[in-house]
Amino acid sequence: MAGNVSKNAHREGAKVLLSRWGGEIKMKSVFENGKLRHYAVCEKSGNTARKAKDLM
């Protein structure tokens, strides 16, 4: 399922990605140690991962 969603679409929310727990996956960004880091968060369970694919 995640193979046909581009990297840009993850950030823009063009498609709704669902996690294995049934919640929506949102991409978030945080600025720490002088670097901008992106991570995926499941809205339902609160689990986080580096890539949205890891939550599916």
C-alpha positions as CSV (number, residue, x, y, z in Angstrom):
1,M,0.0,0.0,0.0
2,A,2.8,2.4,0.8
3,G,4.6,1.7,-2.4
4,N,2.4,3.9,-4.5
5,V,2.4,7.0,-2.3
6,S,5.2,9.5,-3.1
7,K,7.3,11.1,-0.4
8,N,5.7,14.5,-1.1
9,A,2.2,13.0,-0.6
10,H,3.1,11.8,2.9
11,R,3.8,15.4,3.9
12,E,0.9,17.0,2.1
13,G,-1.8,14.5,3.2
14,A,-3.0,13.8,-0.3
15,K,-4.0,10.3,0.7
16,V,-5.2,9.1,4.0
17,L,-2.7,6.5,5.4
18,L,-4.1,4.0,7.9
19,S,-1.9,2.3,10.5
20,R,-2.2,-1.3,11.6
21,W,-4.1,-0.1,14.7
22,G,-6.8,1.6,12.5
23,G,-5.7,5.2,13.2
24,E,-4.7,7.8,10.6
25,I,-0.9,8.3,10.1
26,K,0.3,11.9,10.2
27,M,3.7,13.1,9.4
28,K,5.2,15.6,11.9
29,S,8.5,17.6,12.0
30,V,10.6,18.6,14.9
31,F,13.7,20.8,15.0
32,E,16.3,19.5,17.4
33,N,20.1,19.7,17.6
34,G,20.2,22.0,14.6
35,K,18.4,19.5,12.4
36,L,14.9,19.2,11.1
37,R,13.6,15.6,11.7
38,H,10.4,14.1,10.3
39,Y,8.5,11.3,11.9
40,A,5.2,9.5,11.5
41,V,2.6,9.4,14.3
42,C,-0.5,7.2,14.6
43,E,-3.3,9.4,15.7
44,K,-5.2,6.5,17.5
45,S,-2.4,4.7,19.4
46,G,0.2,7.5,19.6
47,N,2.9,5.2,18.3
48,T,5.8,7.0,16.4
49,A,8.2,5.8,13.7
50,R,10.7,7.3,11.4
51,K,8.7,6.3,8.3
52,A,5.0,6.0,7.8
53,K,5.5,2.5,6.2
54,D,6.8,1.2,9.6
55,L,3.3,1.9,11.2
56,M,1.4,0.0,8.5
